[in-house]
């Protein structure tokens, strides 16, 4: 009795010739990392929910839908390849955000509110 070990990965679709159609499983580890942003039904902004690997943007959107919106909680999906996201350096936070301190007019905490304004 011979034991057959499957050469396919989860989600692969075997074709008639014994290979795999759709994508090259040998290169699956080389797929780029994508950051996923979902807008919920009751929200106005997209929020970062996680990351995933995918061969292209279309696959990233489909995988994000399957992974992050399983309970119908999203109405819009954005995916951005991680290499295109640039962040500020935490060590430079002081000089980056320091100029805002001299603009106190942007935060009107020193104004007296009239008694008619209750919930502000």
CNS distance restraints for C-alpha pairs under 8 A (distance, minus, plus):
assign (resid   8 and name CA) (resid  12 and name CA) 6.00 0.50 0.50
assign (resid   8 and name CA) (resid  14 and name CA) 7.54 0.50 0.50
assign (resid   8 and name CA) (resid  20 and name CA) 7.32 0.50 0.50
assign (resid   9 and name CA) (resid  25 and name CA) 7.42 0.50 0.50
assign (resid  12 and name CA) (resid  20 and name CA) 6.26 0.50 0.50
assign (resid  12 and name CA) (resid  21 and name CA) 7.15 0.50 0.50
assign (resid  12 and name CA) (resid  22 and name CA) 7.49 0.50 0.50
assign (resid  13 and name CA) (resid  20 and name CA) 5.66 0.50 0.50
assign (resid  13 and name CA) (resid  21 and name CA) 5.67 0.50 0.50
assign (resid  13 and name CA) (resid  22 and name CA) 7.14 0.50 0.50
assign (resid  14 and name CA) (resid  18 and name CA) 6.23 0.50 0.50
assign (resid  14 and name CA) (resid  19 and name CA) 5.70 0.50 0.50
assign (resid  14 and name CA) (resid  20 and name CA) 4.53 0.50 0.50
assign (resid  14 and name CA) (resid  21 and name CA) 6.09 0.50 0.50
assign (resid  15 and name CA) (resid  19 and name CA) 5.52 0.50 0.50
assign (resid  15 and name CA) (resid  20 and name CA) 5.58 0.50 0.50
assign (resid  15 and name CA) (resid  21 and name CA) 5.74 0.50 0.50
assign (resid  20 and name CA) (resid  24 and name CA) 7.33 0.50 0.50
assign (resid  20 and name CA) (resid  25 and name CA) 7.85 0.50 0.50
assign (resid  24 and name CA) (resid  28 and name CA) 6.69 0.50 0.50
assign (resid  27 and name CA) (resid  31 and name CA) 6.98 0.50 0.50
assign (resid  28 and name CA) (resid  54 and name CA) 7.92 0.50 0.50
assign (resid  28 and name CA) (resid  55 and name CA) 7.54 0.50 0.50
assign (resid  31 and name CA) (resid  53 and name CA) 5.70 0.50 0.50
assign (resid  31 and name CA) (resid  54 and name CA) 5.40 0.50 0.50
assign (resid  31 and name CA) (resid  55 and name CA) 5.05 0.50 0.50
assign (resid  32 and name CA) (resid  53 and name CA) 5.57 0.50 0.50
assign (resid  32 and name CA) (resid  54 and name CA) 6.12 0.50 0.50
assign (resid  32 and name CA) (resid  55 and name CA) 6.63 0.50 0.50
assign (resid  32 and name CA) (resid  56 and name CA) 7.99 0.50 0.50
assign (resid  32 and name CA) (resid  81 and name CA) 6.97 0.50 0.50
assign (resid  32 and name CA) (resid  82 and name CA) 7.74 0.50 0.50
assign (resid  33 and name CA) (resid  51 and name CA) 6.75 0.50 0.50
assign (resid  33 and name CA) (resid  52 and name CA) 5.68 0.50 0.50
assign (resid  33 and name CA) (resid  53 and name CA) 4.53 0.50 0.50
assign (resid  33 and name CA) (resid  54 and name CA) 6.78 0.50 0.50
assign (resid  33 and name CA) (resid  81 and name CA) 6.05 0.50 0.50
assign (resid  33 and name CA) (resid  82 and name CA) 5.70 0.50 0.50
assign (resid  33 and name CA) (resid  83 and name CA) 7.94 0.50 0.50
assign (resid  34 and name CA) (resid  51 and name CA) 5.51 0.50 0.50
assign (resid  34 and name CA) (resid  52 and name CA) 5.37 0.50 0.50
assign (resid  34 and name CA) (resid  53 and name CA) 5.92 0.50 0.50
assign (resid  34 and name CA) (resid  54 and name CA) 7.07 0.50 0.50
assign (resid  34 and name CA) (resid  60 and name CA) 6.87 0.50 0.50
assign (resid  34 and name CA) (resid  79 and name CA) 6.10 0.50 0.50
assign (resid  34 and name CA) (resid  80 and name CA) 5.45 0.50 0.50
assign (resid  34 and name CA) (resid  81 and name CA) 4.33 0.50 0.50
assign (resid  34 and name CA) (resid  82 and name CA) 5.25 0.50 0.50
assign (resid  35 and name CA) (resid  48 and name CA) 7.33 0.50 0.50
assign (resid  35 and name CA) (resid  50 and name CA) 6.09 0.50 0.50
assign (resid  35 and name CA) (resid  51 and name CA) 4.48 0.50 0.50
assign (resid  35 and name CA) (resid  52 and name CA) 6.71 0.50 0.50
assign (resid  35 and name CA) (resid  79 and name CA) 5.57 0.50 0.50
assign (resid  35 and name CA) (resid  80 and name CA) 5.26 0.50 0.50
assign (resid  35 and name CA) (resid  81 and name CA) 6.18 0.50 0.50
assign (resid  35 and name CA) (resid  82 and name CA) 5.86 0.50 0.50
assign (resid  36 and name CA) (resid  48 and name CA) 5.83 0.50 0.50
assign (resid  36 and name CA) (resid  49 and name CA) 5.88 0.50 0.50
assign (resid  36 and name CA) (resid  50 and name CA) 5.45 0.50 0.50
assign (resid  36 and name CA) (resid  51 and name CA) 5.61 0.50 0.50
assign (resid  36 and name CA) (resid  52 and name CA) 7.56 0.50 0.50
assign (resid  36 and name CA) (resid  64 and name CA) 6.70 0.50 0.50
assign (resid  36 and name CA) (resid  77 and name CA) 7.15 0.50 0.50
assign (resid  36 and name CA) (resid  78 and name CA) 5.93 0.50 0.50
assign (resid  36 and name CA) (resid  79 and name CA) 4.73 0.50 0.50
assign (resid  36 and name CA) (resid  80 and name CA) 6.77 0.50 0.50
assign (resid  37 and name CA) (resid  46 and name CA) 5.47 0.50 0.50
assign (resid  37 and name CA) (resid  47 and name CA) 5.02 0.50 0.50
assign (resid  37 and name CA) (resid  48 and name CA) 4.30 0.50 0.50
assign (resid  37 and name CA) (resid  49 and name CA) 5.72 0.50 0.50
assign (resid  37 and name CA) (resid  50 and name CA) 7.47 0.50 0.50
assign (resid  37 and name CA) (resid  77 and name CA) 5.80 0.50 0.50
assign (resid  37 and name CA) (resid  78 and name CA) 4.99 0.50 0.50
assign (resid  37 and name CA) (resid  79 and name CA) 6.27 0.50 0.50
assign (resid  38 and name CA) (resid  46 and name CA) 4.99 0.50 0.50
assign (resid  38 and name CA) (resid  47 and name CA) 5.43 0.50 0.50
assign (resid  38 and name CA) (resid  48 and name CA) 6.57 0.50 0.50
assign (resid  38 and name CA) (resid  49 and name CA) 6.68 0.50 0.50
assign (resid  38 and name CA) (resid  68 and name CA) 7.99 0.50 0.50
assign (resid  38 and name CA) (resid  74 and name CA) 6.05 0.50 0.50
assign (resid  38 and name CA) (resid  75 and name CA) 7.48 0.50 0.50
assign (resid  38 and name CA) (resid  76 and name CA) 5.81 0.50 0.50
assign (resid  38 and name CA) (resid  77 and name CA) 4.76 0.50 0.50
assign (resid  38 and name CA) (resid  78 and name CA) 6.43 0.50 0.50
assign (resid  39 and name CA) (resid  43 and name CA) 6.21 0.50 0.50
assign (resid  39 and name CA) (resid  44 and name CA) 6.85 0.50 0.50
assign (resid  39 and name CA) (resid  45 and name CA) 5.77 0.50 0.50
assign (resid  39 and name CA) (resid  46 and name CA) 4.19 0.50 0.50
assign (resid  39 and name CA) (resid  47 and name CA) 6.30 0.50 0.50
assign (resid  39 and name CA) (resid  74 and name CA) 5.56 0.50 0.50
assign (resid  39 and name CA) (resid  75 and name CA) 5.83 0.50 0.50
assign (resid  39 and name CA) (resid  76 and name CA) 5.16 0.50 0.50
assign (resid  39 and name CA) (resid  77 and name CA) 6.57 0.50 0.50
assign (resid  40 and name CA) (resid  44 and name CA) 7.64 0.50 0.50
assign (resid  40 and name CA) (resid  45 and name CA) 7.94 0.50 0.50
assign (resid  40 and name CA) (resid  46 and name CA) 7.41 0.50 0.50
assign (resid  40 and name CA) (resid  73 and name CA) 5.64 0.50 0.50
assign (resid  40 and name CA) (resid  74 and name CA) 4.38 0.50 0.50
assign (resid  40 and name CA) (resid  75 and name CA) 5.80 0.50 0.50
assign (resid  40 and name CA) (resid  76 and name CA) 7.37 0.50 0.50
assign (resid  41 and name CA) (resid  73 and name CA) 6.29 0.50 0.50
assign (resid  41 and name CA) (resid  74 and name CA) 5.79 0.50 0.50
assign (resid  41 and name CA) (resid  75 and name CA) 5.73 0.50 0.50
assign (resid  46 and name CA) (resid  76 and name CA) 7.83 0.50 0.50
assign (resid  46 and name CA) (resid  77 and name CA) 7.84 0.50 0.50
assign (resid  46 and name CA) (resid  78 and name CA) 7.76 0.50 0.50
assign (resid  49 and name CA) (resid  68 and name CA) 7.32 0.50 0.50
assign (resid  52 and name CA) (resid  60 and name CA) 7.27 0.50 0.50
assign (resid  52 and name CA) (resid  63 and name CA) 7.91 0.50 0.50
assign (resid  52 and name CA) (resid  64 and name CA) 7.55 0.50 0.50
assign (resid  53 and name CA) (resid  60 and name CA) 7.15 0.50 0.50
assign (resid  54 and name CA) (resid  59 and name CA) 5.79 0.50 0.50
assign (resid  54 and name CA) (resid  60 and name CA) 5.10 0.50 0.50
assign (resid  54 and name CA) (resid  63 and name CA) 7.75 0.50 0.50
assign (resid  55 and name CA) (resid  59 and name CA) 6.38 0.50 0.50
assign (resid  55 and name CA) (resid  60 and name CA) 7.33 0.50 0.50
assign (resid  56 and name CA) (resid  60 and name CA) 6.19 0.50 0.50
assign (resid  57 and name CA) (resid  61 and name CA) 6.20 0.50 0.50
assign (resid  57 and name CA) (resid  79 and name CA) 6.93 0.50 0.50
assign (resid  57 and name CA) (resid  80 and name CA) 7.93 0.50 0.50
assign (resid  58 and name CA) (resid  62 and name CA) 6.32 0.50 0.50
assign (resid  59 and name CA) (resid  63 and name CA) 5.98 0.50 0.50
assign (resid  60 and name CA) (resid  64 and name CA) 5.90 0.50 0.50
assign (resid  60 and name CA) (resid  79 and name CA) 6.69 0.50 0.50
assign (resid  61 and name CA) (resid  65 and name CA) 6.11 0.50 0.50
assign (resid  61 and name CA) (resid  77 and name CA) 6.75 0.50 0.50
assign (resid  61 and name CA) (resid  78 and name CA) 7.28 0.50 0.50
assign (resid  61 and name CA) (resid  79 and name CA) 6.40 0.50 0.50
assign (resid  62 and name CA) (resid  66 and name CA) 6.36 0.50 0.50
assign (resid  63 and name CA) (resid  67 and name CA) 6.02 0.50 0.50
assign (resid  64 and name CA) (resid  68 and name CA) 5.45 0.50 0.50
assign (resid  64 and name CA) (resid  69 and name CA) 7.27 0.50 0.50
assign (resid  64 and name CA) (resid  77 and name CA) 7.58 0.50 0.50
assign (resid  65 and name CA) (resid  69 and name CA) 5.14 0.50 0.50
assign (resid  65 and name CA) (resid  70 and name CA) 7.05 0.50 0.50
assign (resid  65 and name CA) (resid  77 and name CA) 7.48 0.50 0.50
assign (resid  66 and name CA) (resid  70 and name CA) 5.87 0.50 0.50
assign (resid  69 and name CA) (resid  73 and name CA) 5.57 0.50 0.50
assign (resid  69 and name CA) (resid  74 and name CA) 5.71 0.50 0.50
assign (resid  80 and name CA) (resid  84 and name CA) 7.11 0.50 0.50
assign (resid  80 and name CA) (resid  85 and name CA) 7.65 0.50 0.50
assign (resid  81 and name CA) (resid  85 and name CA) 7.44 0.50 0.50
assign (resid  88 and name CA) (resid  92 and name CA) 7.48 0.50 0.50
assign (resid  88 and name CA) (resid  93 and name CA) 7.61 0.50 0.50
assign (resid  89 and name CA) (resid  93 and name CA) 6.73 0.50 0.50
assign (resid  92 and name CA) (resid  96 and name CA) 6.07 0.50 0.50
assign (resid  93 and name CA) (resid  97 and name CA) 5.89 0.50 0.50
assign (resid  93 and name CA) (resid  98 and name CA) 7.92 0.50 0.50
assign (resid  94 and name CA) (resid  98 and name CA) 5.48 0.50 0.50
assign (resid  95 and name CA) (resid  99 and name CA) 7.45 0.50 0.50
assign (resid  97 and name CA) (resid 101 and name CA) 7.90 0.50 0.50
assign (resid  99 and name CA) (resid 103 and name CA) 7.61 0.50 0.50
assign (resid 100 and name CA) (resid 104 and name CA) 7.80 0.50 0.50
assign (resid 104 and name CA) (resid 108 and name CA) 7.15 0.50 0.50
assign (resid 113 and name CA) (resid 117 and name CA) 6.62 0.50 0.50
